[in-house]
Amino acid sequence: MGRREGVRASVARVMRPGESPLGQVVRRLAKNRGATAGGTLLVALVGMATFAPLVARYDPIRTNYADALVGPSLRHPLGTDHYGRDLFSRIVFGGRLSLTAGLLAVSIGVVTGVLVGVPSGYYGGMVDDLTMRVMDVMLAFPGILFAMAIVAILGSGLTNVMIAVGVSSIPGFVRLVRGSVLSAAGHVYVEAARSIGCRNRRIMGLHILPNVVAPLFTYASLRVSVAIVSVASLNFLGLGAQPPTPEWGVMLADGRDYMRQYWWLATFPGLAIMGTTLSINLFSNGLRDVLDPRLHRR
């Protein structure tokens, strides 16, 4: 009896009566300090980027040579660049581009990972072997070099950089989805669905795909930070957005020649990238702890 009561108490701590699954996720995230801190900072960054015209006081691309290379002050909290443009305004507007680029790049990986990984893991055989060999070839190249090769083929530009970073992330998503499908395909309810004559598409869509969503969502949220850094790196090299576009990688490239005398030009865009990736990583780690029942901390 004591053991049974202990099990009931543990279940009660994890799942409250009448609580929805979303409510459980929110409650567990609130208890995770790292996820709370990361989520709060991420919401603040997204809010600033969304309402950039209201947050920024100055036009991010308008030049004012009278205020060129002015250090941080009350008028310009983060200083100005060599064209007299307010750095805070450029960072706020640059958040729009960086966050959008990260989300779009990851979306390419997610969609392709599901469309390719689910059939590969479900059917197996030659389909799986061929898919995995193609993924192995793609993984043989470092991600940033593979993205640079794609940009060289497509041409420079921010849109092409997003596509390149998204394509370079496809192997990771395909392998993750395939592994989750292989794990779910052996369950009893999948065999039962086959035995009653369910079509393969229905089995993959209704019985297997839901088991892929949790690990895929966690991995995708973590990959957003990687995509943001990759996009910024390619823009830093001049392969993506071009001046005077207010993008964090472009701002780093503009400030590298002035780092000794005017430290704020490269420091604050770098801190923006670091803060964004840190907040996403903290939130992703907390989300992994919540969605993976093996990692629940009571």
C-alpha positions, 0 to 999 in steps of 0.5 A, a space after each residue: 500500500 505504501 508503494 502504491 500511495 507513493 506512485 499516486 503522489 508522484 503522479 499528482 505532483 506531475 499532472 494536476 487534475 483538470 490541467 491541460 497539456 499546455 498548462 503542464 508545459 507552462 508550469 514546468 517551464 516556470 519552475 526552470 530558472 534557466 528557461 524562465 531567464 532565457 524566455 524572458 530575455 527572448 520575449 524582450 528581444 522579440 518585442 523590441 524587434 517587433 515594435 522597432 519603429 516605436 522603440 528606436 528613436 532614429 532612422 537606422 539608415 539615415 546618415 548624420 556626419 555631424 554625430 559620427 563616431 560619438 560614444 555612448 551618451 544619453 542622446 545615443 545610448 550605444 553611440 553612433 557609427 562612422 556615418 553618424 547613424 544611431 547604433 541602438 536603432 540599427 541593432 533594434 532593427 537588425 534584430 528583425 532581420 536576424 530573428 527572421 533569418 534564423 526562423 526561416 532557415 530552421 523552417 527549411 530544415 524542419 519541413 525537409 526533415 519531416 518530408 524526407 525523414 519520416 518516409 525514410 525511417 518508416 519504409 526502410 530498405 533502399 529508400 532509407 539507405 539512399 537517403 542516409 548516404 545523401 545525408 552522409 555526403 552533406 554532413 561530410 562538409 562543415 556547415 558554414 563551408 557548405 552554406 558558402 558553396 550554396 551561396 556561391 551557386 545561388 548568388 549573394 543576398 540575404 534571402 540566398 543566405 537564409 536558404 543556404 543556412 537552411 539547406 546546410 541544416 537539413 541532414 541534422 533534421 532528417 537524422 533526428 526525424 528518422 531516428 524518432 520514426 524508427 523508435 515509434 514504428 515498433 510500438 504496438 499501436 502502429 502494428 495494430 493500425 497496420 493489422 486493421 488495414 490503415 494506409 501507410 500515409 495515415 499511419 505516418 501522419 496520425 500515429 508516428 508523426 506526433 511522436 516526432 513533434 516533441 524532439 523535433 520542436 526542441 531541436 529546432 528551437 536550439 538550431 535557431 541560435 545556430 542559424 542566427 550565428 551562421 547568417 551573421 557570419 555569412 553577412 560578416 563576410 559580405 555574402 548576404 545583406 549589404 550596407 547600409 542594411 541594419 544587420 548584426 553581421 554587417 555591423 560587425 564587419 563595419 566596426 572591425 576597422 575601428 575596434 581600437 579607437 571606437 570599441 562600441 561599434 563592434 562590441 554592441 552588435 556582438 553582445 546582441 548576437 550573444 544575448 540572443 543565442 544565449 536566451 534561445 539556448 537557455 529556453 531550449 534546454 528548459 524546453 527539452 527538460 519539460 518535453 522529455 519525460 526522462 529528464 523531468 526534475 521533480 
